[in-house]
Amino acid sequence: MQAQTVSEQQEYFVALFDLTNFGSFYKSSSPQSVLAVLQEFSELSVKAVEKFGGRVIKFSNDSGIAAFPSDKVDQGVKAMIHLKTEIDQWAQKKIPASRLAMNGHVGPAAIGALGNNSLEIVGEAVSMVYSMGKKQFVISPQTFRKLTPETRKEFHKYTPPIVYRLS
């Protein structure tokens, strides 16, 4: 087996995003319909993330994980707000009662290719976004502190635990 390239650990804004209430659509639709919807979802997601300087690392059905360099935290949060607006409008037509949820955190992680050349991201930032719950649009205090005052206005503090929800 050939050795895989691994990035050095560095700080990223990591965003875990997924479609809420996707299960009922999945169960009531043909596999071809589900796949077509997931293809559209992934295309819209990649386009929005790349537009703001990030990279979608991978998808798993109705969820994805994206990373932005630590100097692009504000752009990363704006990308996810943009993606939420776009996906929520798109989902009204494709997946009734669905919307985009997102958890975002800034912290250390490493990105590398696995044996099948798919990308993977691991580290504290990834663990944190998976532990923040689901079905909302939240960022960690570490992320909030790195935002510009203009972007901070989009969020309000929620405790406990402290996270910032999109208003």
HUMOZI-V821781 format. One record per residue. N is the residue number from 0. RES is the residue in one small letter. PHI is phi in degrees with one decimal (none if undefined). Layout:
((N:RES:PHI) (N:RES:PHI))
//
This chain:
((0:m:none) (1:q:-76.8) (2:a:-66.1) (3:q:-96.6) (4:t:-77.3) (5:v:-124.7) (6:s:-73.5) (7:e:-70.2) (8:q:-62.6) (9:q:-149.8) (10:e:-90.1) (11:y:-133.0) (12:f:-89.7) (13:v:-108.2) (14:a:-120.9) (15:l:-101.3) (16:f:-130.1) (17:d:-154.9) (18:l:-89.2) (19:t:-78.1) (20:n:55.1) (21:f:-75.8) (22:g:-56.0) (23:s:-67.8) (24:f:-63.8) (25:y:-58.0) (26:k:-69.7) (27:s:-99.7) (28:s:-123.2) (29:s:-72.4) (30:p:-55.7) (31:q:-65.1) (32:s:-66.1) (33:v:-62.0) (34:l:-62.2) (35:a:-61.8) (36:v:-65.8) (37:l:-65.2) (38:q:-64.2) (39:e:-62.8) (40:f:-57.5) (41:s:-67.2) (42:e:-63.7) (43:l:-61.9) (44:s:-65.7) (45:v:-60.8) (46:k:-59.3) (47:a:-66.7) (48:v:-65.3) (49:e:-66.9) (50:k:-57.9) (51:f:-101.1) (52:g:90.3) (53:g:-109.4) (54:r:-143.4) (55:v:-77.3) (56:i:-81.6) (57:k:-164.4) (58:f:-120.3) (59:s:-139.2) (60:n:53.6) (61:d:-92.6) (62:s:-132.7) (63:g:-147.8) (64:i:-133.0) (65:a:-124.9) (66:a:-133.1) (67:f:-126.8) (68:p:-57.3) (69:s:-61.5) (70:d:-83.5) (71:k:-123.3) (72:v:-61.0) (73:d:-61.1) (74:q:-64.2) (75:g:-63.1) (76:v:-66.4) (77:k:-62.4) (78:a:-60.7) (79:m:-71.2) (80:i:-64.8) (81:h:-59.4) (82:l:-62.6) (83:k:-59.8) (84:t:-58.9) (85:e:-66.3) (86:i:-69.6) (87:d:-61.0) (88:q:-68.3) (89:w:-62.4) (90:a:-64.5) (91:q:-55.6) (92:k:-87.7) (93:k:-101.0) (94:i:-135.9) (95:p:-52.1) (96:a:71.8) (97:s:-105.5) (98:r:-153.2) (99:l:-92.4) (100:a:-105.9) (101:m:-151.2) (102:n:-119.1) (103:g:-132.7) (104:h:-149.9) (105:v:-104.0) (106:g:-177.9) (107:p:-73.6) (108:a:-161.7) (109:a:-131.9) (110:i:-118.8) (111:g:-159.5) (112:a:-91.5) (113:l:-93.7) (114:g:-57.5) (115:n:-96.1) (116:n:68.6) (117:s:-80.5) (118:l:-83.0) (119:e:-139.1) (120:i:-129.2) (121:v:-138.3) (122:g:137.7) (123:e:-59.1) (124:a:-62.8) (125:v:-70.2) (126:s:-57.4) (127:m:-65.1) (128:v:-65.4) (129:y:-75.2) (130:s:-94.6) (131:m:-85.3) (132:g:90.0) (133:k:-137.0) (134:k:75.4) (135:q:-136.6) (136:f:-128.2) (137:v:-130.8) (138:i:-126.4) (139:s:-78.2) (140:p:-58.6) (141:q:-61.1) (142:t:-70.9) (143:f:-54.5) (144:r:-64.6) (145:k:-92.9) (146:l:-84.5) (147:t:-70.8) (148:p:-55.0) (149:e:-62.8) (150:t:-71.4) (151:r:-57.8) (152:k:-62.9) (153:e:-74.2) (154:f:-120.4) (155:h:-130.6) (156:k:-72.6) (157:y:-132.2) (158:t:-131.9) (159:p:-91.0) (160:p:-67.5) (161:i:-69.7) (162:v:-141.4) (163:y:-116.3) (164:r:-96.2) (165:l:-65.2) (166:s:-69.6))
//
